[in-house]
């Protein structure tokens, strides 16, 4: 019984991490100097394209030249495996999903000038994985099993694989679900004169949660984050 309870608690911690991190991103909409136009939760605006199942959040911006920029995020939280590195094989589903979206966008008529795919986690990511992706993105393609595995996961080779790796980012310095709460409180103190940041944080998390309910739009705009 204890094991089941622990599994539920770990899963719940992952959900909390997910929605608190989303709130932090939403608060960027309140910055008058931001180029962030809107976000989507649990998927993207391009929901008919492949890879939708690995997208936890997407951010949409306008470039100075008027083109649309989009960044797709997948969030991964760990409670007990924080120091067990994510390797390429452990991120197989993520890489496959991101590459499918990349391929679909490359052949679609959607006018998106810049695309990024980002993995955000509180668990460390293998330094070998990160270094090899950087090498490939600079055109220095390594030989051996890593390349073969990456080509298999992505169905990409040569210049197309280089282009994909240029879009791929890893951020493994994120705090856990509890740290997300403190980060929100800090940001709310900066943005608001209200001292009741705990209630405000809970309200914002609830608003984000509502966005995934059946029949609701998953788009979050500035109006959704304002008091």
Secondary structure, DSSP 8 states (H G I E B T S, - for coil): -HHHHHHHHHHHHHHHHHHHHHHHHHGGGG-TT--EEEEEESS-S-TTSTTGGG-SEEEEEE-TTS-EEEEEEEEE--SS-TTS-B-TGGGHHHHHHHHHHHHHHHHS---EEEEEEEEEESS-B-HHHHHHHHHHHTT----SHHHHHHHHHHT--HHHHHHHHHHEEEE-----HHHHHHHHHHHHHHH-S-S-HHHHHHHHHHHHHHTTSTTS--EE-HHHH--
